[in-house]
Every structure is written in C-alpha cells, then in structure tokens.
Amino acid sequence: MRKKFHAIQYLLQLSWNTCKWHIGIVILDSLLVSVLAILWTVLPSWIVEAYQTQTYGRLYGNVGVLLIGSLSLRGFSVWCRNKIKIYNQEIKNEMDTRLDEKIMKMDYGQTEMPQIIDLKEKAIWTFENYGGITYFVQYIAGGCASLITVIWCIMILVPHVTFMVILMLCSYMILMILAGRYRRQCDDQYWNRVTPLNRKFLYLTWNVAHNYECGKDLRIYDAVPMVEGQMNTMRQQWRDVEFAYHKKLWKNDSITSVIRILVLIMVSLTIVYQNVSLSISVLCISTMIQFLSEIERFLSNTSNVFQMATYGEYVVDFLEIDVEEEEEKILYLQRTKEYTIEFRHVSFHYPGEEKLVLKDISFIWEKGNKTAIVGRNRAGKTTVVKLLCRLYKPTSGEILLNGKAIQDYSLSEYQNFLGVVFQDFKLFPFSIQDNIIMDQKLDRQWLEVLYRAYGVEA
C-alpha cells in the first residue's frame, strides 16, 4: 500500500510539474458535473412545489434557472474537456520523453537484464495502453467530485427521512464497498493474466506477422502454420480469461443491481408512507437516486485509482532505477602512429547470470594487423567487441590501450577513437549527414571531401 501511495504522489507531482493547469481544470470539470447533478436533484422539487401552490413566477423562474444553469454548466464543462485534451497530450509527451531518456541513458548492461526488460515492458505497455497519467488524475478528481455530491445528498436527505432510511442507505454503502473490493480483486487477477498474453500476441502480430523482414523466413521454413498456431492458442487463452472475468463481473453486477432496486423500492415506499408533500417526495426520491449513482461512481473511481496506482508502480520503479554514472576521466587519448590493444586475463559473465561467457582471455592487437575472431554462435565474439567499446566492464581482468586501462580514458574521447559496425546495425531515421556525424561538430569541408570520396551528393 505504501508503494501505491508513493506512485500516486509521484504521478501527481509529474502532472503538476508538466502542466500546472491540468489538475485544476480536471477538478473544475468534475465539480461542474457534480453541481449539474445537484441542480437536477433539487430544482425539480421546487418546480413541483411552485406548480402545486400556483406561484407561477417561481415556477418559471425555477425552470429558467434549471435550463440556463444546465446549458451554462454543460458549455463550461465542454470548454474544460477541450482544454484537458490538450493538457493530456502535453503530459503524455512528457511521460514518453522521461521513459525514452531513461532507456537511452541506462547502463547498457542494465538494458539486457531480464528483470529490467520485463519492468520496462510493464511500465510502457500497461500504463500507456490502460489509461496513463491523464486518466489517473481524472479518476482522482472524479472520485472527489462524487464524494462531494454524496455529502450534499446526505445533507438534503437527513432532515426529511427517518432513521430507517438512513440505515438502509448506510447498509447499501457497505455492500457496495464490499462489491467494489471484490471487483478490484477480479480486475487485478484479470490484468495479471491478460497483460502477458497481450504483449506476446502483439509481438507475434507486429514483430513477426506484419514485419516484412520476417517474410522470407516465414516462407522458406514454412513457419506460417506455427505462427498461426501460436496466435490461435493465445486467442483461446485470451477468450478463456475474458469469459472467466466477465462471468465474475456479471454475478457481482447482478447482485448489486438487485440490491439497488430493492433499496430504491423500500426507501421510496418509506418516504411515501410518511405523508410528506409531493415536492418533498420528489426531492427525496431524486436525491436518493443520485446518491446511489454517486456511490457507485465514487467506488468505481476509487477502484480505478488503485488500479492505475498499480500500473504507476511499474513506471515509478522503472524511472527510479539507479543508473551508475561513470566518473568523467581527464586522461585523453594521445593521437600517435602506434596503437596497441591488449586483453589481459579477461573473464566476463552477463548481469544476472553466473555462467562465464569469456574465461581468462588474453591477446594483443597491434595497429596494421587484421584479426578475425572465429567461433560458434554465442561463443562470445560480439561480447569481446562490446567489452572493447566499454558497453560492459570485465568481470575480472583488464583491457589496455597503449598500456593504460581503457576505463581511465575519457569515455567520449575513447569511443570516438573506435569505428564499430555491428552485424545488427541500425540506420537512424535522419539524413545521411546526421547518420555520419552523429551530432558532432565536424568541418563542412571535411564532409564534402568524404562525400566525393564515396560518390555521395551533398
């Protein structure tokens, strides 16, 4: 529970820092909806009373207030919701930016740890697809507005109804709280089961079936039936989860609906038998209907807040992962004609694993020589290059450049010294020039010489 409240605090702070008007506008819109509900609860009884007493001035005045007030509140609410859409996009962009920056700035070794990969997928997938921070704020504001409306309804009802009516309404509230708790448990079980299925199914859909790069392999190896079989299996698993989930919800909602109807009938009969005026009866019954609706809305919003807080925990846990910042070294690489790279008794295992990929490796590379590293798949060939690029640190041993450990050199200076092309290299969606210089300030004249040498038009 403490983690949930920490996630709520973190996400509200993020919303406030990104767009200070967002929370205020959301709360205002929720209050407008609440005031509109109260308006339609109270004024009809005044209209009935004015009609009974034939005070037509009050009758027309109340009707006018009801119509003008409703139109004004509804119009203001529409304006608020248009603003909320704009602010929602700003906050979503900020959240995406923070997640992207975190992913790009993490230590490379962390990006390949299974538990961090899983946490990243949960943070991005569940939170982005099932609400995000914008809905999270709206659920909180909606819950607060519903609570205010419930309090107003109680204040209206108390002077006009008996203790028995209050007792029935309190009993209904307790039953709804229990029903809401059961529904939240069903939601937790549902999302815990369906989220991994959704992630796997979408991976097969977008990364395999819809990916043209996989097309030749699917056809050459006749893998289409296998992929279709996997997708059909996941669809069936998803149907089973959905059926079990909605079966539980149907039972829960049916029971609560029956209880609500019984409470409504019993309270209405109790009010009628009190021999109160028609206007008071209309006021009490309409207020009671509004009360029951707002209780359900309040509990629904509360359940959604805790559900979103669970998703928020993934986001907060991911954003708060400690990133080891490498201390900037002051040793710069001396440009010489001779370079020697030495692996001295280097051993390495990947983060979270114990099996050594490289064990006591030693060799020397000298400038002017060409070296080919040959081995089976997963023998550690690419790992050697990653260690050389300082994407990982050796578990033991050291890598030397001109007799000094590569960790002693300035990271940017050292990596500029290397020219590396991996087998799974990526071209970024930028211009050719940007892919070449990578935001480095290079002489334009040098670039033109480079373009001419390789037959590229500037």
Stockholm file with secondary structure:
# STOCKHOLM 1.0

chainA/1-458         MRKKFHAIQYLLQLSWNTCKWHIGIVILDSLLVSVLAILWTVLPSWIVEAYQTQTYGRLYGNVGVLLIGSLSLRGFSVWCRNKIKIYNQEIKNEMDTRLDEKIMKMDYGQTEMPQIIDLKEKAIWTFENYGGITYFVQYIAGGCASLITVIWCIMILVPHVTFMVILMLCSYMILMILAGRYRRQCDDQYWNRVTPLNRKFLYLTWNVAHNYECGKDLRIYDAVPMVEGQMNTMRQQWRDVEFAYHKKLWKNDSITSVIRILVLIMVSLTIVYQNVSLSISVLCISTMIQFLSEIERFLSNTSNVFQMATYGEYVVDFLEIDVEEEEEKILYLQRTKEYTIEFRHVSFHYPGEEKLVLKDISFIWEKGNKTAIVGRNRAGKTTVVKLLCRLYKPTSGEILLNGKAIQDYSLSEYQNFLGVVFQDFKLFPFSIQDNIIMDQKLDRQWLEVLYRAYGVEA
#=GR chainA/1-458 SS CHHHHHHHHHHHHHHHHHCHHHHHHHHHHHHHHHHHHHHHHHHHHHHHHHHHTTCHHHHHHHHHHHHHHHHHHHHHHHHHHHHHHHHHHHHHHHHHHHHHHHHHHSCHHHHTCHHHHHHHHHHHHHHHHTTHHHHHHHHHHHHHHHHHHHHHHHHHHTTTSCHHHHHHHHHHHHHHHHHHHHHHHHHHHHHHHHHHHHHHHHIIIIIIITCGGGHHHHHHTTCHHHHHHHHHHHHHHHHHHHHHHHHHHHHHHHHHHHHHHHHHHHHHHHHHTTTCCHHHHHHHHHHHHHHHHHHHHHHHHHHHHHHHHHHHHHHHHHHTCCCCCCCCCCBCCCCCSCCEEEEEEEEECCTTCCSCSEEEEEEEEETTCCCCCCCCTTSSHHHHHHHHTTSSCCSEEEEEETTEEGGGBCHHHHHHHCCCCCTTCCCCSSCHHHHHHTTCCCCHHHHHHHHHHTTCCC
#=GC SS_cons         CHHHHHHHHHHHHHHHHHCHHHHHHHHHHHHHHHHHHHHHHHHHHHHHHHHHTTCHHHHHHHHHHHHHHHHHHHHHHHHHHHHHHHHHHHHHHHHHHHHHHHHHHSCHHHHTCHHHHHHHHHHHHHHHHTTHHHHHHHHHHHHHHHHHHHHHHHHHHTTTSCHHHHHHHHHHHHHHHHHHHHHHHHHHHHHHHHHHHHHHHHIIIIIIITCGGGHHHHHHTTCHHHHHHHHHHHHHHHHHHHHHHHHHHHHHHHHHHHHHHHHHHHHHHHHHTTTCCHHHHHHHHHHHHHHHHHHHHHHHHHHHHHHHHHHHHHHHHHHTCCCCCCCCCCBCCCCCSCCEEEEEEEEECCTTCCSCSEEEEEEEEETTCCCCCCCCTTSSHHHHHHHHTTSSCCSEEEEEETTEEGGGBCHHHHHHHCCCCCTTCCCCSSCHHHHHHTTCCCCHHHHHHHHHHTTCCC
//
